[in-house]
Amino acid sequence: MTLEPSLPTTRSIASLQEYLLVDIERRSADLFRKTTEGQWMLLPFALTDSLHLASVDLRTPVTTLFADLEEDTPDSASSAA
């Protein structure tokens, strides 16, 4: 699944200041935050990181995004074999 066709439309929302894309299989997250110049800055987060969503003042370890998921993913299952 690709999100690219919808991203230009999403990024054109004037009030949007940041959005988070979560990759369940890789257990990572990419935070895109709009700078004061109106450019989108990528902030990648690994499972061991903590993230801050400034728009809603939420600080949380990245692990909480995956707390309810099964331990194994397709990537980890294939690398363990």
MODELLER restraints for C-alpha pairs under 7 A, 6 or more apart:
rsr = mdl.restraints
at = mdl.atoms
rsr.add(forms.Gaussian(group=physical.xy_distance, feature=features.Distance(at['CA:17:A'], at['CA:33:A']), mean=5.85, stdev=0.5))
rsr.add(forms.Gaussian(group=physical.xy_distance, feature=features.Distance(at['CA:17:A'], at['CA:34:A']), mean=5.20, stdev=0.5))
rsr.add(forms.Gaussian(group=physical.xy_distance, feature=features.Distance(at['CA:17:A'], at['CA:55:A']), mean=6.85, stdev=0.5))
rsr.add(forms.Gaussian(group=physical.xy_distance, feature=features.Distance(at['CA:18:A'], at['CA:31:A']), mean=6.98, stdev=0.5))
rsr.add(forms.Gaussian(group=physical.xy_distance, feature=features.Distance(at['CA:18:A'], at['CA:32:A']), mean=5.35, stdev=0.5))
rsr.add(forms.Gaussian(group=physical.xy_distance, feature=features.Distance(at['CA:18:A'], at['CA:33:A']), mean=4.21, stdev=0.5))
rsr.add(forms.Gaussian(group=physical.xy_distance, feature=features.Distance(at['CA:18:A'], at['CA:34:A']), mean=6.06, stdev=0.5))
rsr.add(forms.Gaussian(group=physical.xy_distance, feature=features.Distance(at['CA:18:A'], at['CA:55:A']), mean=6.98, stdev=0.5))
rsr.add(forms.Gaussian(group=physical.xy_distance, feature=features.Distance(at['CA:19:A'], at['CA:31:A']), mean=5.84, stdev=0.5))
rsr.add(forms.Gaussian(group=physical.xy_distance, feature=features.Distance(at['CA:19:A'], at['CA:32:A']), mean=5.39, stdev=0.5))
rsr.add(forms.Gaussian(group=physical.xy_distance, feature=features.Distance(at['CA:19:A'], at['CA:33:A']), mean=6.73, stdev=0.5))
rsr.add(forms.Gaussian(group=physical.xy_distance, feature=features.Distance(at['CA:20:A'], at['CA:29:A']), mean=6.76, stdev=0.5))
rsr.add(forms.Gaussian(group=physical.xy_distance, feature=features.Distance(at['CA:20:A'], at['CA:30:A']), mean=5.72, stdev=0.5))
rsr.add(forms.Gaussian(group=physical.xy_distance, feature=features.Distance(at['CA:20:A'], at['CA:31:A']), mean=4.44, stdev=0.5))
rsr.add(forms.Gaussian(group=physical.xy_distance, feature=features.Distance(at['CA:20:A'], at['CA:32:A']), mean=6.30, stdev=0.5))
rsr.add(forms.Gaussian(group=physical.xy_distance, feature=features.Distance(at['CA:21:A'], at['CA:29:A']), mean=5.60, stdev=0.5))
rsr.add(forms.Gaussian(group=physical.xy_distance, feature=features.Distance(at['CA:21:A'], at['CA:30:A']), mean=5.15, stdev=0.5))
rsr.add(forms.Gaussian(group=physical.xy_distance, feature=features.Distance(at['CA:21:A'], at['CA:31:A']), mean=6.38, stdev=0.5))
rsr.add(forms.Gaussian(group=physical.xy_distance, feature=features.Distance(at['CA:22:A'], at['CA:28:A']), mean=6.14, stdev=0.5))
rsr.add(forms.Gaussian(group=physical.xy_distance, feature=features.Distance(at['CA:22:A'], at['CA:29:A']), mean=4.36, stdev=0.5))
rsr.add(forms.Gaussian(group=physical.xy_distance, feature=features.Distance(at['CA:22:A'], at['CA:30:A']), mean=6.48, stdev=0.5))
rsr.add(forms.Gaussian(group=physical.xy_distance, feature=features.Distance(at['CA:23:A'], at['CA:29:A']), mean=5.84, stdev=0.5))
rsr.add(forms.Gaussian(group=physical.xy_distance, feature=features.Distance(at['CA:25:A'], at['CA:73:A']), mean=5.75, stdev=0.5))
rsr.add(forms.Gaussian(group=physical.xy_distance, feature=features.Distance(at['CA:25:A'], at['CA:74:A']), mean=6.74, stdev=0.5))
rsr.add(forms.Gaussian(group=physical.xy_distance, feature=features.Distance(at['CA:25:A'], at['CA:75:A']), mean=6.52, stdev=0.5))
rsr.add(forms.Gaussian(group=physical.xy_distance, feature=features.Distance(at['CA:27:A'], at['CA:47:A']), mean=5.90, stdev=0.5))
rsr.add(forms.Gaussian(group=physical.xy_distance, feature=features.Distance(at['CA:28:A'], at['CA:45:A']), mean=5.81, stdev=0.5))
rsr.add(forms.Gaussian(group=physical.xy_distance, feature=features.Distance(at['CA:28:A'], at['CA:46:A']), mean=4.86, stdev=0.5))
rsr.add(forms.Gaussian(group=physical.xy_distance, feature=features.Distance(at['CA:28:A'], at['CA:47:A']), mean=5.70, stdev=0.5))
rsr.add(forms.Gaussian(group=physical.xy_distance, feature=features.Distance(at['CA:29:A'], at['CA:44:A']), mean=6.08, stdev=0.5))
rsr.add(forms.Gaussian(group=physical.xy_distance, feature=features.Distance(at['CA:29:A'], at['CA:45:A']), mean=5.15, stdev=0.5))
rsr.add(forms.Gaussian(group=physical.xy_distance, feature=features.Distance(at['CA:29:A'], at['CA:46:A']), mean=6.68, stdev=0.5))
rsr.add(forms.Gaussian(group=physical.xy_distance, feature=features.Distance(at['CA:30:A'], at['CA:42:A']), mean=6.65, stdev=0.5))
rsr.add(forms.Gaussian(group=physical.xy_distance, feature=features.Distance(at['CA:30:A'], at['CA:43:A']), mean=5.79, stdev=0.5))
rsr.add(forms.Gaussian(group=physical.xy_distance, feature=features.Distance(at['CA:30:A'], at['CA:44:A']), mean=4.43, stdev=0.5))
rsr.add(forms.Gaussian(group=physical.xy_distance, feature=features.Distance(at['CA:30:A'], at['CA:45:A']), mean=5.99, stdev=0.5))
rsr.add(forms.Gaussian(group=physical.xy_distance, feature=features.Distance(at['CA:31:A'], at['CA:42:A']), mean=5.88, stdev=0.5))
rsr.add(forms.Gaussian(group=physical.xy_distance, feature=features.Distance(at['CA:31:A'], at['CA:43:A']), mean=5.00, stdev=0.5))
rsr.add(forms.Gaussian(group=physical.xy_distance, feature=features.Distance(at['CA:31:A'], at['CA:44:A']), mean=6.15, stdev=0.5))
rsr.add(forms.Gaussian(group=physical.xy_distance, feature=features.Distance(at['CA:32:A'], at['CA:40:A']), mean=6.04, stdev=0.5))
rsr.add(forms.Gaussian(group=physical.xy_distance, feature=features.Distance(at['CA:32:A'], at['CA:41:A']), mean=5.48, stdev=0.5))
rsr.add(forms.Gaussian(group=physical.xy_distance, feature=features.Distance(at['CA:32:A'], at['CA:42:A']), mean=4.73, stdev=0.5))
rsr.add(forms.Gaussian(group=physical.xy_distance, feature=features.Distance(at['CA:32:A'], at['CA:43:A']), mean=6.17, stdev=0.5))
rsr.add(forms.Gaussian(group=physical.xy_distance, feature=features.Distance(at['CA:33:A'], at['CA:40:A']), mean=5.53, stdev=0.5))
rsr.add(forms.Gaussian(group=physical.xy_distance, feature=features.Distance(at['CA:33:A'], at['CA:41:A']), mean=5.25, stdev=0.5))
rsr.add(forms.Gaussian(group=physical.xy_distance, feature=features.Distance(at['CA:33:A'], at['CA:42:A']), mean=6.68, stdev=0.5))
rsr.add(forms.Gaussian(group=physical.xy_distance, feature=features.Distance(at['CA:34:A'], at['CA:40:A']), mean=4.52, stdev=0.5))
rsr.add(forms.Gaussian(group=physical.xy_distance, feature=features.Distance(at['CA:34:A'], at['CA:41:A']), mean=6.14, stdev=0.5))
rsr.add(forms.Gaussian(group=physical.xy_distance, feature=features.Distance(at['CA:35:A'], at['CA:41:A']), mean=6.72, stdev=0.5))
rsr.add(forms.Gaussian(group=physical.xy_distance, feature=features.Distance(at['CA:47:A'], at['CA:62:A']), mean=5.39, stdev=0.5))
rsr.add(forms.Gaussian(group=physical.xy_distance, feature=features.Distance(at['CA:47:A'], at['CA:63:A']), mean=5.67, stdev=0.5))
rsr.add(forms.Gaussian(group=physical.xy_distance, feature=features.Distance(at['CA:48:A'], at['CA:62:A']), mean=6.73, stdev=0.5))
rsr.add(forms.Gaussian(group=physical.xy_distance, feature=features.Distance(at['CA:49:A'], at['CA:61:A']), mean=6.06, stdev=0.5))
rsr.add(forms.Gaussian(group=physical.xy_distance, feature=features.Distance(at['CA:49:A'], at['CA:62:A']), mean=5.77, stdev=0.5))
rsr.add(forms.Gaussian(group=physical.xy_distance, feature=features.Distance(at['CA:50:A'], at['CA:60:A']), mean=5.54, stdev=0.5))
rsr.add(forms.Gaussian(group=physical.xy_distance, feature=features.Distance(at['CA:50:A'], at['CA:61:A']), mean=3.94, stdev=0.5))
rsr.add(forms.Gaussian(group=physical.xy_distance, feature=features.Distance(at['CA:50:A'], at['CA:62:A']), mean=5.31, stdev=0.5))
rsr.add(forms.Gaussian(group=physical.xy_distance, feature=features.Distance(at['CA:51:A'], at['CA:59:A']), mean=5.72, stdev=0.5))
rsr.add(forms.Gaussian(group=physical.xy_distance, feature=features.Distance(at['CA:51:A'], at['CA:60:A']), mean=5.62, stdev=0.5))
rsr.add(forms.Gaussian(group=physical.xy_distance, feature=features.Distance(at['CA:51:A'], at['CA:61:A']), mean=6.12, stdev=0.5))
rsr.add(forms.Gaussian(group=physical.xy_distance, feature=features.Distance(at['CA:51:A'], at['CA:62:A']), mean=6.40, stdev=0.5))
rsr.add(forms.Gaussian(group=physical.xy_distance, feature=features.Distance(at['CA:52:A'], at['CA:58:A']), mean=5.57, stdev=0.5))
rsr.add(forms.Gaussian(group=physical.xy_distance, feature=features.Distance(at['CA:52:A'], at['CA:59:A']), mean=4.41, stdev=0.5))
rsr.add(forms.Gaussian(group=physical.xy_distance, feature=features.Distance(at['CA:52:A'], at['CA:60:A']), mean=6.65, stdev=0.5))
rsr.add(forms.Gaussian(group=physical.xy_distance, feature=features.Distance(at['CA:53:A'], at['CA:59:A']), mean=6.46, stdev=0.5))
